[in-house]
Amino acid sequence: MKIFNLPDLGEGLPDAEIVEWHVAEGDTVKVDQPMVSMETAKAVVDVPSPENAVIGKLYGQPGDIIDTGNPLVGFLVEGETAADAADNQQSADSADTSAAATSAATVDASDSAATAVSVETDDANTKSAPEETQDNGQNDAERADTGTVVGAMETSDRVQVEALSTVGGVKVSPAVRALARKLKIDLSRVKPTGADGVVTAKDLKAVADNPQLLAAEQQPPPAQHQPKPEVTKPGQSASDDSSNKAHVQSEDPAPYRTEAQHQPASGEWEPIRGTRRTMARIMSEAHAQVVATTLMDDADIHAWQPGEDITIRLLRSLWAGAQAEPGLNAWYNGKDSVRMLHKGMDVGIAVDTPDGLFVPALRGVHRSSRAELRAGLNRLRDNVRDRSIPPEDLKDYTIMLSNFGVFAGRYATPIINPPCVCIVAAGKLRHDAVPVLGGFEAHRIIPLSLTFDHRACTGGEAARFLQAMLKDLALPQ
């Protein structure tokens, strides 16, 4: 049997989750025919067949996580049957097990002491993975920044081209099916609005917001009322008189609670998968690698003209800061003790979604007009919503921006995603009293938090970068 391993799906991620198989063992497939839908941390991707072949074995079921490079599909070779493939695989597994056992026995017999030392060394050097991410949001309380990527947005698991399947009598794409599983929605009860009766991500979102839109289902008969069991003391019989019962009920019932009363609070453990699992891994790695320090200050935007685009102004101020201190628009490699100062600026925009954090890159901020920046932000927003982000848009940004203030909060300690050395977070816009000519005026203020990697930047460099941002944001336009 010829083994086809899970390829790198183009995002540099270590694994992917099986959403749905489009083939079964024994099926004949053609080149480029979709075999399985896999969910990565960013999108649902159909994996095509690399050749014309017959499926001999499928490695994994929907919900299973396959590491990149591990077996995904087994193809039958010419003249081989499925039974032959199963026997060959079993023989190979047995041979591997036997060889491993023989090798272990040989090592143990020849030098058990050395083996013990080796095991102890391996255990001591074992390291765990994980981590990084940032926040998201920011806006004017008086004028909603509706175009910003980091505001409240609809999300779905739809990809651009998908094979449809039938679930519960309705047609769905693999991405929508995965979304329904996450939202715990019964697809058979969802009214489709898509072309040809296809359930869309918009349909699922509508049901999630208003469960009454679900079609009625047969309800189970109500459980008959069960009389509450009487609580008695140990040794007391059911024939005791009512005065004794009343006496028992008036005492502290804690020692005589039934088993049901000892159940823990409601809730179920659920696996962390997809975007959230990747986010947890990246967060842990960043926390372990970066020596993070945060500076905070307020930007006075009282001089702004009506209708200013907050996100665009924040992006422009980042470039102003980089011109004053290029060391924060940079990458740092701690392993080799080198850094790269970037001549241009690509900003990673932290985007909050129900599935977890996304950080798409807005390219060419240093050379783009306001209209071009807004168009780029809108494109990223749509790609995040549709889960159709190109892999190249999820990496290689030179600095990061988190706009969490659209939700709440003034200041934060955002996390840097290496190799970047800086992230700026904008908090919730507010009005504050500012001293002016011996008096006070109410000015609009944007709180800013700048986290930098102290291995690559000094405190003075970070402060001058932030100072340049504040000066640029104070300009009328």
Buried (B, 14 or more C-beta within 10 A) or exposed (E): BBBBEBEEBBBEBBBBBBBBBBBEBEBEBEEEBBBBBBBBBBBBBBBBBBEEBBBBBBBBEBEEBBEBEEBBBBBBBEEBEBEBBBEBBEEEEEEEEEEEEEEEEEEEEEEEEEBEEEEEEEEEEEEEEBBBBBBBBBBBEEEEBEBBBBBEBBBBBBBEEBEBBEBEEBBBBBBBBBBBBBEEBEBEBBEBEBEEEBBBBBBBBBBBEEEEEBEEEEEEEEEEEEEEEEBBEEEBEEEEEEEBBEEBEEEEEEEEEEEEEEEEEEEEEEEEBBBBBBBBBBBBBBBEBBEBBBBBBBBBBBEBEEEBBBBBBBBBBBBBBBBBBBBBBBBBEBEEEEBEEBEEBBBBBBBBBBBBBBBBBBBBBBEBEBEBBBEBBEBBBEBBBBBBBEBEBBBEBBBBBBBBBBBEBBBBEBBBBBBBBBBBBBBBBBEBEBEEEEEEEEBBBBBBBBBBBBBBBEEEBBBBBBBBBBBBBBEEE
